[in-house]
């Protein structure tokens, strides 16, 4: 039996069938791994206890790696400007989650490079990469703290 979940437009999303929030990784497991799908069908899968569902909802609303990168850039004096794609990139990073961000550090660094060029700012790829990795690390820690608070 295959999963009936429709591919969402953004992650995390609320799965009506399994009554829980799913990130991109959990959605992939639901689509491809029968053992996980059976657990979700039995209401014992990842994210299904009520407290964990509340945490996933809170994480979806409070940010992620995109928000953390924004905080770091604000700290060093870089803010959004009219016409920049910053807000869209922040939303993309938050919606796709830390796993996606970790797998796409080059893409995110490229976004920063293009914006630096547009603003005529100096750009050093290793430093930008390190800022992205720091944002991902902070987002992971924040997620882990939220999960520990409810367990």
KASULGI-V805022 format. One record per pair of residues at least 24 apart in sequence whose C-alpha atoms are under 10 Angstrom apart, sorted by the first residue. I is the first residue (numbers start at 1). J is the second residue. If there is no record, write none. Layout:
I J
I J
//
This chain:
1 31
1 34
1 37
1 38
2 30
2 31
2 32
2 33
2 34
2 37
3 27
3 28
3 29
3 30
3 31
3 32
3 33
3 34
3 37
3 38
3 41
4 30
4 31
5 30
5 31
6 31
7 31
9 95
10 91
10 92
10 94
10 95
10 96
11 60
11 92
11 93
11 94
11 95
11 96
11 97
12 56
12 57
12 59
12 60
12 61
12 94
12 95
12 96
12 97
13 56
13 57
13 60
13 95
14 53
14 56
14 57
17 41
18 42
18 43
18 44
18 45
18 47
18 48
19 43
19 47
19 48
19 49
19 50
19 53
20 45
20 46
20 47
20 48
20 49
20 50
20 52
20 53
20 54
20 56
20 57
21 46
21 47
21 48
21 52
21 53
21 54
21 55
21 56
21 57
21 60
22 46
22 47
22 48
22 53
22 56
22 57
23 47
23 56
23 60
23 95
23 96
23 97
23 98
23 99
24 95
24 96
24 97
24 98
24 99
24 100
25 96
25 97
25 99
25 100
50 150
51 147
51 149
51 150
51 151
52 146
52 147
52 148
52 150
52 151
54 147
54 150
55 143
55 146
55 147
55 148
55 149
55 150
56 143
56 146
56 147
58 143
58 146
59 94
59 95
59 97
59 139
59 142
59 143
59 146
59 147
60 94
60 95
60 97
61 94
61 95
62 94
63 90
63 91
63 93
63 94
63 95
63 97
63 139
63 142
63 143
64 90
64 91
64 92
64 93
64 94
64 95
64 96
64 97
64 98
64 101
64 135
64 136
64 138
64 139
64 140
64 142
64 143
65 90
65 91
65 92
65 93
65 94
65 95
65 96
65 97
65 98
65 99
65 100
65 101
65 102
65 132
65 133
65 134
65 135
65 136
65 137
65 138
65 139
65 140
65 142
66 90
66 91
66 92
66 93
66 94
66 95
66 96
66 97
66 98
66 101
66 108
66 132
66 135
66 136
66 139
67 91
67 93
67 94
67 135
67 136
67 138
67 139
68 93
68 94
68 131
68 132
68 134
68 135
68 136
68 137
68 138
68 139
68 142
69 93
69 131
69 132
69 133
69 134
69 135
69 136
69 138
69 139
70 132
70 135
71 135
72 131
72 132
72 134
72 135
73 131
73 135
81 119
84 115
84 118
84 119
85 111
85 115
86 111
86 112
86 115
93 136
94 139
97 136
97 139
97 140
98 133
98 135
98 136
98 137
98 138
98 139
98 140
98 143
99 136
99 140
100 136
101 132
101 133
101 135
101 136
102 132
102 133
102 135
102 136
102 137
104 132
105 129
105 130
105 132
105 133
105 136
106 132
108 132
109 133
//
